[in-house]
Amino acid sequence: MEGGTAWLQQADCHGQGTHAFWPDPAAYTAAVRQLHAAGLRTATHAIGDAAVRHVLDTVEGLADGGRFAHRIERIETVPDDMLSRFSRLGVIASMQPPHTAYTRADQDDEWSRRLGPE
């Protein structure tokens, strides 16, 4: 988050984050479909809420759903309305609690400034 590479649904407080860090999200989806069809599960590095949503949408679109337990790694932020999708789709959420050590109670840290109080 603090590096400005998270893919967010809404721009951060610096006006950044609304573009995918992945060069081509459609190519990512195609690769996951191919790996899934070959019997492999995936582990995707996705920080922002838009990135997490894209991974969940990709898994939801697989022909046989959650046949394998796909993972999303390094989740830093995800809205409440997405939480139930993890269990429904059988996706493993790998959060990074050490990142919370970088936040300060007064919110005068880069992570808090980028996301804002809400």
Secondary structure, DSSP 8 states (H G I E B T S, - for coil): -TTS----SS--TTS---S-SSS-HHHHHHHHHHHHHTT---EEE--SHHHHHHHHHHHHTSTTSSSS--EEEEE----GGGHHHHHHHT-EEEE-GGGGGG--TT--SHHHHHH---
